[in-house]
């Protein structure tokens, strides 16, 4: 599944979780962090089972399936270093943006 499709599924799951459980999630983080996505899928599936909510279960399984196709591949050292630097740059950008956002709320 492409990243844009994964973001769309995560956004849809976010909206349904917010409406039905009151749980606020991070859509972008769900789409780029597999561990967080798995935790939100587990939460959604548990709630769907308790409430017999087929739509929520369907969305959670769809997000879970979007990650199941991503198999780790063995990267060359140069490729890994480039990937790590892009992750670091993205993390720095998120910190800069969040600090600006939080400061803007006051």
Secondary structure in CASP SS format (residue, H / E / C, confidence):
PFRMAT SS
TARGET T0000
AUTHOR 0000-0000-0000
METHOD secondary structure of the structure
MODEL  1
X C 1.00
X C 1.00
X H 1.00
X H 1.00
X H 1.00
X H 1.00
X H 1.00
X H 1.00
X H 1.00
X H 1.00
X H 1.00
X H 1.00
X H 1.00
X H 1.00
X H 1.00
X H 1.00
X H 1.00
X H 1.00
X H 1.00
X H 1.00
X H 1.00
X C 1.00
X C 1.00
X C 1.00
X C 1.00
X C 1.00
X H 1.00
X H 1.00
X H 1.00
X H 1.00
X H 1.00
X H 1.00
X C 1.00
X H 1.00
X H 1.00
X H 1.00
X H 1.00
X H 1.00
X H 1.00
X H 1.00
X H 1.00
X H 1.00
X H 1.00
X H 1.00
X H 1.00
X H 1.00
X H 1.00
X H 1.00
X H 1.00
X H 1.00
X H 1.00
X C 1.00
X C 1.00
X H 1.00
X H 1.00
X H 1.00
X H 1.00
X H 1.00
X H 1.00
X H 1.00
X H 1.00
X H 1.00
X H 1.00
X H 1.00
X H 1.00
X H 1.00
X H 1.00
X H 1.00
X C 1.00
X C 1.00
X C 1.00
X C 1.00
X C 1.00
X C 1.00
X C 1.00
X C 1.00
X H 1.00
X H 1.00
X H 1.00
X H 1.00
X H 1.00
X H 1.00
X H 1.00
X H 1.00
X H 1.00
X H 1.00
X H 1.00
X H 1.00
X H 1.00
X H 1.00
X H 1.00
X H 1.00
X H 1.00
X H 1.00
X H 1.00
X H 1.00
X H 1.00
X H 1.00
X H 1.00
X H 1.00
X H 1.00
X H 1.00
X H 1.00
X H 1.00
X H 1.00
X C 1.00
END
